[in-house]
Amino acid sequence: MTTHLLDQLNPPQKEAVTAGDGPVMILAGAGSGKTRVLTRRLAWLMTEQGLSPYEILAVTFTNKAAREMRERIAEWVHLDPGATRRLWIGTFHGMSARMLRQNADQIGFTNNFLILDAADQERMIRKLAEEQQFAHTYWTPKRLITTISRWKDGGLGPEDITEEHFRHPQDWHKISTLFTRYQAELRKTNCMDFGDLLVHCLKLWRQYPETLDRYRRGFRHILVDEYQDTNKVQYEWMQALASHHGNLCVVGDDDQSIYSWRGARLDNILNFEKDFPNTRIIRLEQNYRSTGNILKAASHLIDHNMGRMGKTLWTDGPDGPKIVRYAAEDGNDEAWFVANEIKRALASRSGPHQAAILVRAAHQTRVLEEALNRQNIPYQMMGGFRFMERAEIKDALAYLRLAHSLSDDLAFERIINTPKRKLGDKALATMQSVALADNTSLFHGAKRVVAENLLGKATTAPLAQFLALIEKAAAELDAGVSPGEVLDHLMTESGYRDTLSIADRGEEKIENLLELHAFLQQETDLTGFFERVILDGDPQDEARAATEQVVLSTLHAAKGLEFPLVFLVGMEEGLLPHKLAIQDNDETGLEEERRLTYVGMTRAKEKLYLSHAKFRYMYNRNEPTRPSRFLRELPEEIMEIKGFKVTTRQGIGGFHGYNNRFSRR
């Protein structure tokens, strides 16, 4: 069996699979076959070391990864379906829930406790906030739940929260009290949220060491995937279980640690040797995904980071084509170039059969979607909605649609109480009744409601203001004011923009509105525009194979994926690296931005494009940009420059003349 398990493995992979007892760290570079190694190590422990399938705990970060691992193990070890289901393979939360159900009574719960989803959590915290008469424009229920979850990921309970955890100390007492009430309500209703699953596991083990000891002795080996993404509580959970025998094998890549914003701690992997003495480190550096030039570029880039373990990816495959750096005139130029290159590549039988466009921020996809649609190139979104399907974009377009056509009842219903203006279901029902009786639109029915004062004074005033706002916008459109300017007035005067500014991910949503405004500035035919929005959003062929579509994705959502052809767009200061890392002069943040770029580059198998623009339309005007500092960190000999020539003297400097300009015809 050993020979079979070790088939087609390179020497470091074989070493990782057959590593014996004690702490083991497998530093697995991008595309180095870590999934194969992890699965075969599990099978090797069972078949060659004589461990029972139930004496191994394997922790993954997604349920999908856990399912795939179970299926593969069942094939290697020939387990029946019932035995496969009983394997201790799953996510941190799944494994914690399983342990808690076996011991819930020890910490005051019953074993049929309910695990709340995000919507249930928000409903509970909203009810508690109302009971305490706590209403805050910033501390919305969603933000409260997100914050509480982050505290739990960091191992903090209500008793640990102090004024230092708040930007505005006056918020401390009320929110700390609300956190305490929330935890009490969870216990009272026999419920836990996701953060509780690990926190309560640790609490169980601290209060009942004999329970912990039972699991420690039961699991003779522990394996953890994606170790670089673990947070504080997950680290403590693993350490507690492995403290008896020290047989902890972690698989990760410090160069792909990109989730600090959700609690992941890079130090967990950097300090592993210190935390677990006599650690055996095995580096998987042979890459089976990308060409030599792609790996050379990515390795040169990541070498500029100080906080890393150190490894160099290599391949015995061909160097492949040079990395293309395209310097665009503006965002539209960049999008058209990308769409043309994709169309040319997909049309060539010898070219890549699938492509991906990776962006740092979701708002970047709008102009790219437009270019792909114009070229009739099918695409799918990863890690988010299509630009025109995002809630804030739909809301904004509904305002514009109603101004464009006062008889658009669907748009009227969407925005009549967005943002809140005391026009709820009862008021809308009155307007609908009048409109139905008069056989007219909701807008004109609402005008009669105001004229005849059919609602109370508190409701009539905001309704009248809303109707006046729409009529003013309609008049502006009739007078030839650009749709972008009209939209800007609507978003400001309605209060919608102010509402977004205090919403969760508000900055990103406002950036999306600015992108829509920029797009509409160039639009003269609103009827044609709205028609294109509808048709472009229609899935023409849901059954189309993914390999026939272009993937549009954020860099974060693309981790773990691979594509023959990759475009990493918007490589400019302020986008990549992100402006927050630059503004704060945060070296830690800049290193994470560099890791994010490295992740994007190593998604490419055959050909990689890096693009940036001379100007970006931002804040209602074309703004000059500077190429990303990361471009300067790439070896010139493997780069092919297209578009505007970039001055090498400045590195992140000016543009001079055209070079290899493409045609849009």
C-alpha positions in Angstrom: 0.0 0.0 0.0 2.9 2.4 0.8 4.1 2.2 -2.8 0.7 3.0 -4.1 0.2 6.0 -1.8 3.5 7.4 -2.8 3.0 7.1 -6.6 3.7 10.2 -8.6 4.9 12.2 -5.6 8.2 14.2 -5.6 10.7 13.7 -2.8 9.4 16.6 -0.5 5.9 15.4 -1.0 6.8 11.9 0.0 8.6 13.2 3.0 5.5 15.1 4.0 3.2 12.1 3.6 5.5 9.8 5.6 6.6 12.2 8.4 6.2 10.4 11.7 5.3 11.6 15.1 5.9 15.1 16.5 5.0 18.6 15.1 5.3 18.9 11.3 4.9 22.1 9.3 4.3 21.6 5.6 5.0 24.9 3.8 3.1 24.4 0.6 3.6 26.9 -2.1 0.9 27.8 -4.6 0.2 25.0 -7.0 2.5 22.5 -5.2 0.0 19.8 -4.6 -0.9 20.3 -1.0 -4.3 18.7 -1.2 -2.8 15.5 -2.6 -0.2 15.5 0.1 -2.7 16.1 3.0 -5.1 13.4 1.8 -2.4 10.8 1.3 -0.9 11.6 4.7 -4.2 10.8 6.2 -4.4 7.5 4.3 -0.8 6.7 5.2 -1.4 7.1 8.9 -4.3 4.7 8.7 -2.8 2.1 6.4 0.9 2.1 7.3 0.9 3.4 10.9 -2.1 1.4 12.0 -4.2 4.2 13.2 -8.0 3.8 13.3 -9.8 6.2 11.0 -11.4 7.7 14.2 -8.0 8.4 15.8 -7.2 11.2 13.4 -8.7 14.7 13.4 -8.4 16.6 10.1 -9.5 20.3 10.1 -10.3 22.1 6.9 -11.6 25.6 6.3 -14.6 24.8 4.1 -17.3 22.1 4.1 -16.5 21.5 0.4 -12.9 20.7 1.2 -14.0 18.4 4.0 -16.4 16.5 1.7 -13.7 16.0 -0.9 -11.2 14.8 1.7 -13.7 12.2 3.1 -14.5 10.9 -0.4 -10.8 10.5 -1.3 -10.0 8.8 2.0 -12.9 6.4 1.6 -11.4 5.4 -1.8 -7.9 4.9 -0.4 -8.9 3.0 2.8 -12.1 1.3 1.4 -14.5 2.6 4.0 -18.3 2.1 3.8 -20.5 5.3 3.7 -21.5 5.0 7.4 -17.8 4.9 8.5 -17.0 7.7 6.1 -19.6 10.0 7.7 -18.2 9.2 11.2 -14.6 10.4 10.3 -13.4 13.4 12.3 -12.9 15.5 9.1 -14.5 18.9 9.0 -14.3 22.6 9.7 -13.3 24.1 13.0 -17.0 25.0 13.6 -18.3 21.6 12.6 -15.9 19.7 14.7 -16.5 21.9 17.7 -20.3 21.5 17.3 -19.9 17.7 17.3 -17.8 17.8 20.5 -20.2 20.2 22.2 -23.3 18.1 21.4 -21.5 15.2 23.2 -20.9 17.3 26.3 -23.4 20.2 26.2 -24.8 19.5 29.7 -21.5 20.3 31.3 -21.7 23.9 30.2 -25.4 24.5 30.8 -26.8 23.6 27.3 -28.8 20.7 26.0 -27.3 18.6 23.1 -30.0 19.9 20.7 -28.8 23.5 21.0 -29.6 25.6 17.9 -26.8 27.3 15.9 -27.9 30.7 14.8 -27.2 32.0 11.3 -26.4 35.7 10.6 -30.1 36.7 10.1 -31.1 35.0 13.4 -28.3 36.8 15.2 -29.4 40.2 13.8 -33.0 39.6 14.8 -31.9 38.7 18.4 -29.6 41.7 18.8 -32.2 44.0 17.2 -34.8 42.9 19.8 -32.4 43.3 22.7 -31.4 46.8 21.4 -35.0 47.8 21.3 -35.6 46.6 24.8 -32.6 48.7 26.0 -33.8 51.6 23.9 -30.4 51.5 22.1 -30.6 53.2 18.7 -27.4 54.2 17.0 -26.8 55.2 13.4 -23.3 53.6 13.4 -23.9 50.6 15.7 -26.5 48.9 13.5 -27.5 45.3 14.4 -25.4 44.0 11.6 -22.4 46.0 12.7 -22.9 44.9 16.3 -23.0 41.2 15.3 -19.9 41.6 13.0 -18.0 43.2 15.9 -19.1 40.6 18.5 -18.0 37.9 16.1 -14.5 39.5 15.7 -14.2 39.8 19.5 -15.1 36.1 19.9 -12.5 35.1 17.2 -10.0 37.0 19.3 -11.1 35.1 22.4 -12.8 38.1 24.0 -16.0 37.8 26.0 -18.2 40.6 27.4 -16.1 40.8 30.5 -13.0 41.5 28.4 -14.4 44.5 26.5 -13.0 47.8 27.7 -13.0 51.4 26.5 -9.8 50.7 24.6 -11.8 48.5 22.1 -13.8 51.6 20.9 -13.0 54.5 18.8 -15.5 56.5 20.8 -15.2 55.5 24.5 -18.8 56.7 25.2 -20.1 53.7 23.3 -18.3 51.2 25.6 -20.8 50.8 28.4 -24.0 50.4 26.3 -22.4 48.0 23.8 -20.7 45.9 26.5 -24.0 45.7 28.3 -25.7 44.7 25.1 -23.0 42.0 24.5 -23.7 40.6 28.0 -27.4 40.6 27.4 -26.9 38.9 24.0 -24.9 36.1 25.5 -27.5 35.6 28.3 -30.2 35.4 25.7 -28.3 32.8 23.7 -28.0 30.7 26.8 -31.6 31.2 27.9 -32.8 30.0 24.4 -30.3 27.2 24.2 -28.6 28.8 21.2 -25.1 29.4 20.0 -23.7 31.5 17.2 -20.7 30.5 15.1 -18.1 32.2 17.4 -19.5 30.5 20.4 -18.8 27.0 19.0 -15.0 27.4 19.5 -15.3 29.6 22.6 -17.5 27.2 24.4 -15.3 24.3 23.4 -12.3 26.0 25.1 -14.5 26.8 28.1 -15.6 23.2 28.4 -12.0 22.0 28.3 -10.8 24.5 30.9 -13.6 23.7 33.3 -13.5 19.9 32.7 -9.9 18.9 32.0 -10.9 15.2 31.9 -13.1 16.0 28.9 -10.2 17.6 27.1 -8.0 14.7 28.1 -10.4 12.2 26.6 -10.2 14.0 23.2 -6.5 14.5 23.4 -5.9 10.8 24.0 -8.5 9.8 21.4 -6.9 11.8 18.6 -3.4 10.5 18.1 -2.7 12.8 15.1 -4.2 16.2 14.2 -3.9 17.7 10.7 -4.8 21.3 9.9 -5.2 22.7 6.4 -4.8 26.4 5.5 -3.0 27.1 8.7 -2.0 30.6 7.7 -5.7 31.6 7.9 -6.3 30.5 11.6 -7.3 33.1 14.2 -6.5 33.3 17.9 -9.3 31.0 19.2 -8.6 28.4 16.5 -5.0 28.4 17.4 -5.8 27.9 21.1 -8.3 25.1 20.2 -5.6 23.2 18.2 -2.9 23.7 20.8 -5.2 22.3 23.5 -5.9 19.2 21.6 -2.3 18.6 20.5 -0.7 19.3 23.9 -0.7 15.7 25.0 1.2 14.0 22.2 2.4 17.0 20.0 1.4 15.1 16.8 0.2 18.2 15.0 0.7 18.5 11.3 -0.2 21.9 9.7 -0.2 22.7 6.1 -0.1 26.3 5.0 1.6 29.1 3.0 2.7 32.2 4.8 2.9 34.0 1.4 -0.9 33.5 0.9 -2.0 34.9 4.3 -4.5 37.5 3.1 -7.4 37.5 5.6 -6.1 39.6 8.6 -9.3 41.7 8.2 -11.3 38.8 9.4 -9.1 37.8 12.3 -6.4 35.5 10.7 -3.0 35.8 12.4 0.1 35.4 10.3 2.1 35.0 13.5 0.4 31.6 14.0 2.5 30.2 11.1 5.6 32.4 11.6 5.9 31.3 15.3 5.0 27.7 14.9 8.6 26.5 15.5 8.8 28.5 18.7 5.4 27.3 19.9 6.1 23.6 19.0 9.8 22.8 19.6 11.5 20.3 17.4 9.2 21.1 14.5 10.0 19.3 11.2 9.6 21.8 8.4 9.0 20.5 4.9 8.9 22.9 2.0 6.8 22.0 -1.1 8.4 24.4 -3.7 7.9 22.5 -7.0 4.9 24.1 -8.8 2.7 22.1 -11.1 0.5 25.0 -12.2 2.3 27.9 -13.7 5.0 28.6 -16.3 8.6 29.5 -15.3 8.1 33.2 -16.1 5.0 33.5 -14.0 6.8 31.9 -11.0 9.9 34.0 -11.5 7.8 37.2 -11.4 5.8 36.1 -8.4 8.9 35.0 -6.5 10.7 38.3 -7.2 7.6 40.1 -5.9 7.1 38.2 -2.6 10.9 38.3 -1.8 10.3 42.0 -0.9 8.3 40.9 2.2 10.2 40.6 5.4 7.6 38.7 7.4 7.8 35.3 5.7 9.4 31.8 6.2 11.1 31.8 2.9 10.7 29.5 -0.1 11.2 29.7 -3.9 8.7 28.2 -6.3 10.1 26.4 -9.4 8.9 24.3 -12.2 10.5 21.8 -14.6 8.1 23.0 -17.2 8.7 25.6 -19.9 9.3 29.3 -19.2 6.3 30.2 -21.3 5.4 33.7 -22.7 6.6 36.9 -21.0 4.4 38.6 -18.5 2.4 41.3 -20.4 2.3 44.7 -18.7 -0.4 46.9 -20.3 -0.3 50.7 -19.6 -3.8 52.0 -20.5 -4.9 55.5 -21.2 -7.9 55.2 -18.8 -10.2 52.6 -17.3 -12.2 52.2 -20.5 -9.0 51.6 -22.5 -7.9 49.0 -20.0 -11.3 47.2 -20.1 -11.4 47.2 -23.9 -7.8 45.8 -24.1 -8.7 43.0 -21.7 -11.9 42.1 -23.6 -10.1 42.1 -26.9 -7.2 39.9 -25.6 -9.7 37.5 -24.1 -11.7 37.3 -27.3 -8.6 36.7 -29.3 -7.4 34.0 -26.9 -10.7 32.2 -26.6 -11.1 32.2 -30.4 -7.7 30.5 -30.9 -7.8 26.7 -30.7 -4.2 26.7 -29.5 -4.8 29.4 -26.9 -6.1 29.2 -23.3 -9.7 27.9 -23.0 -10.5 29.9 -19.9 -9.7 33.3 -18.5 -10.1 35.2 -15.3 -10.1 39.0 -14.5 -9.0 39.7 -11.0 -9.7 43.0 -9.2 -8.8 44.4 -5.8 -12.1 46.1 -5.2 -15.6 45.1 -6.3 -16.4 48.5 -7.8 -13.8 47.9 -10.5 -15.9 45.3 -12.3 -18.5 47.7 -13.8 -16.4 48.9 -16.7 -15.0 45.4 -17.3 -18.5 43.9 -17.4 -19.5 46.6 -19.9 -16.6 45.7 -22.2 -17.3 42.0 -22.0 -20.9 42.5 -22.7 -20.1 44.6 -25.8 -17.9 41.9 -27.1 -20.5 39.2 -26.3 -18.1 37.4 -24.0 -20.0 35.4 -21.4 -18.8 35.8 -17.8 -19.6 34.7 -14.3 -19.0 36.6 -11.0 -17.1 35.0 -8.1 -17.3 36.3 -4.6 -20.0 38.8 -5.3 -22.9 40.1 -7.4 -22.6 41.5 -10.9 -22.2 45.2 -10.7 -25.7 46.0 -11.8 -27.1 43.4 -9.4 -25.8 45.1 -6.2 -28.4 46.5 -3.9 -27.1 50.0 -3.9 -26.8 50.1 -7.7 -30.4 48.7 -8.1 -31.6 51.4 -5.6 -29.8 54.2 -7.5 -31.1 53.0 -10.9 -34.6 52.8 -9.5 -34.4 56.5 -8.6 -33.2 57.3 -12.1 -35.8 55.0 -13.7 -38.6 56.8 -11.9 -37.4 60.2 -12.9 -37.1 58.9 -16.5 -40.6 57.5 -16.4 -43.1 58.5 -13.7 -45.2 55.5 -14.5 -42.5 53.0 -13.4 -44.4 51.4 -10.5 -41.7 48.8 -9.7 -39.1 51.6 -9.3 -41.5 53.6 -7.1 -42.2 50.6 -4.8 -38.4 49.9 -4.4 -37.4 53.4 -3.3 -40.5 55.0 -1.7 -39.1 54.1 1.7 -35.4 53.9 0.8 -34.0 55.5 2.8 -36.5 55.4 5.6 -39.0 58.2 5.4 -42.0 56.8 7.5 -43.7 55.5 4.3 -44.3 51.9 5.3 -46.7 49.2 4.1 -49.8 51.1 5.3 -48.9 54.3 3.4 -48.0 52.3 0.3 -51.3 50.4 0.5 -53.2 53.8 0.5 -51.3 55.0 -2.6 -51.9 51.7 -4.3 -55.6 51.9 -3.6 -55.9 55.4 -5.0 -53.8 54.6 -8.1 -56.0 51.5 -8.7 -59.2 53.5 -8.3 -57.9 56.2 -10.7 -56.3 53.7 -13.1 -53.1 55.6 -12.9 -49.5 55.1 -11.8 -48.4 55.0 -8.2 -46.6 58.3 -8.6 -49.7 60.1 -9.7 -51.8 58.2 -7.1 -49.3 59.5 -4.5 -49.8 63.0 -5.8 -53.5 62.8 -5.1 -52.9 61.3 -1.7 -50.8 64.4 -0.8 -53.3 66.8 -2.4 -56.2 65.4 -0.5 -54.2 64.8 2.7 -55.2 61.1 2.9 -52.3 60.3 5.2 -51.4 61.9 8.5 -49.2 65.0 8.6 -46.1 63.1 9.7 -46.4 60.9 6.6 -47.6 63.4 4.1 -44.7 65.8 4.5 -41.9 63.3 3.6 -44.1 61.9 0.8 -44.5 65.4 -0.7 -40.7 66.0 -0.5 -40.0 62.7 -2.3 -42.5 63.5 -5.1 -40.9 66.9 -5.5 -37.5 65.5 -5.7 -38.5 63.1 -8.5 -40.3 65.8 -10.4 -37.2 68.0 -10.2 -35.0 65.2 -11.5 -37.5 64.5 -14.3 -37.3 68.1 -15.4 -33.5 68.1 -15.3 -33.5 65.0 -17.6 -35.9 66.8 -20.0 -33.6 69.8 -20.0 -30.7 67.7 -21.1 -28.8 67.5 -17.8 -26.6 64.4 -18.0 -28.0 61.3 -16.2 -24.9 61.1 -14.1 -25.5 64.6 -12.7 -29.2 63.9 -12.1 -28.3 60.7 -10.3 -25.8 62.6 -8.1 -28.5 65.1 -7.1 -31.0 62.3 -6.4 -28.5 60.4 -4.2 -27.5 63.5 -2.3 -30.9 65.2 -1.8 -32.8 62.0 -1.0 -30.3 61.2 1.8 -29.4 57.9 0.3 -25.7 58.7 0.1 -25.7 59.7 3.8 -27.4 56.4 4.7 -24.7 54.4 2.8 -21.9 56.3 4.6 -22.9 54.8 7.9 -23.8 51.3 6.5 -21.7 48.2 6.7 -19.1 48.3 3.9 -20.4 51.8 3.2 -17.2 53.1 1.6 -17.3 50.3 -1.0 -21.0 51.0 -1.7 -20.3 54.7 -2.2 -17.4 53.8 -4.5 -19.9 51.7 -6.5 -22.2 54.7 -6.8 -19.3 56.9 -8.0 -18.5 54.3 -10.6 -22.1 54.3 -11.8 -22.1 58.1 -11.9 -18.9 58.1 -14.0 -20.5 55.6 -16.4 -23.7 57.6 -16.8 -21.8 60.8 -17.4 -21.2 59.4 -20.9 -24.7 58.2 -21.5 -27.3 60.1 -23.6 -29.8 57.4 -24.3 -31.4 56.3 -21.0 -34.0 54.1 -22.6 -31.3 52.2 -24.5 -29.2 52.1 -21.3 -32.0 50.5 -19.2 -32.7 48.0 -21.9 -29.0 47.0 -22.0 -29.0 46.6 -18.2 -31.9 44.2 -18.4 -30.6 42.2 -21.3 -27.0 42.0 -20.0 -28.4 40.8 -16.6 -30.3 38.0 -18.3 -28.5 34.6 -18.0 -28.7 33.6 -21.6 -27.5 30.1 -20.9 -27.4 28.9 -17.3 -26.2 25.5 -18.4 -23.1 26.9 -20.1 -19.9 25.2 -18.9 -17.7 27.3 -16.6 -14.8 26.7 -18.9 -16.6 28.7 -21.6 -17.0 31.7 -19.4 -14.7 34.4 -18.2 -14.5 34.6 -14.4 -14.6 38.0 -12.8 -13.4 37.9 -9.2 -12.0 39.8 -6.4 -8.4 38.7 -5.5 -9.6 37.5 -2.1 -12.3 35.3 -3.7 -9.9 33.8 -6.3 -7.6 32.2 -3.7 -7.4 28.5 -4.3 -8.5 28.7 -8.0 -6.4 28.5 -11.2 -6.9 29.6 -14.8 -4.9 29.4 -18.0 -5.2 33.1 -18.7 -5.3 35.7 -15.9 -5.6 39.5 -16.1 -4.7 41.4 -12.9 -6.2 44.8 -13.5 -6.0 48.2 -11.7 -2.4 47.8 -10.5 -2.1 51.4 -9.3 -1.2 53.1 -6.1 -4.4 53.4 -4.0 -6.0 50.3 -5.6 -3.2 47.7 -5.3 -1.8 48.4 -2.8 -5.0 49.7 -1.3 -5.2 53.3 -0.3 -5.7 52.4 3.4 -2.3 50.6 3.6 -0.7 53.6 1.9 -2.4 56.3 4.0 -1.5 54.6 7.3 2.1 54.0 6.1 1.4 50.5 7.4 4.3 48.1 6.5 2.3 45.2 7.8 -0.7 46.2 5.6 1.6 46.7 2.6 3.0 43.3 3.0 -0.5 41.8 3.0 -1.3 43.8 -0.1 1.9 42.3 -1.7 0.8 38.8 -0.6 -2.6 39.5 -2.2 -0.9 40.4 -5.5 1.2 37.3 -5.2 -2.0 35.2 -4.8 -3.4 36.8 -7.9 -0.3 36.2 -10.0 0.0 32.6 -9.0 -3.6 31.9 -10.2 -2.2 32.0 -13.8 -1.2 28.7 -15.5 -0.1 29.8 -18.9 -0.3 33.6 -19.5 -0.4 36.6 -17.1 -1.4 40.2 -17.8 -0.8 43.1 -15.4 -2.5 46.3 -16.3 -2.9 49.9 -15.0 -4.3 53.1 -16.3 -2.9 56.6 -16.7 -6.2 58.1 -15.6 -9.1 56.7 -13.5 -12.6 58.3 -13.4 -13.0 58.9 -9.7 -14.9 61.5 -7.7 -16.6 62.9 -10.8 -13.4 63.5 -12.7 -10.5 61.9 -14.4 -7.8 61.5 -11.8 -4.1 60.8 -12.7 -2.7 57.7 -11.2 0.6 56.2 -10.5 1.5 52.6 -11.4 1.7 50.2 -8.4 5.0 50.0 -6.6 4.7 46.2 -7.0 5.3 46.5 -10.8 8.7 48.0 -10.0 9.6 44.8 -8.0 9.3 42.5 -11.1 12.3 41.5 -13.2 12.3 43.6 -16.5 13.7 40.8 -18.6 10.5 38.7 -18.4 8.2 41.7 -19.0 6.6 42.7 -22.3 5.4 46.3 -22.2 2.3 47.3 -24.2 0.3 50.5 -24.3 1.9 53.7 -23.1 5.6 53.4 -22.5 6.5 53.6 -18.9 9.6 55.5 -17.8 11.9 52.9 -16.2 13.9 55.7 -14.5 10.9 56.6 -12.3 9.6 53.1 -11.9 6.3 54.4 -10.8 6.3 57.4 -13.0 5.1 58.9 -16.2 4.0 57.7 -19.6 5.5 58.6 -23.0 3.9 57.8 -26.3 2.1 54.8 -27.6 3.6 51.3 -28.1 1.8 48.4 -29.6 -1.6 50.1 -29.3 -4.5 47.8 -30.1 -7.5 48.5 -32.3 -11.1 48.4 -31.0 -12.4 47.6 -34.5 
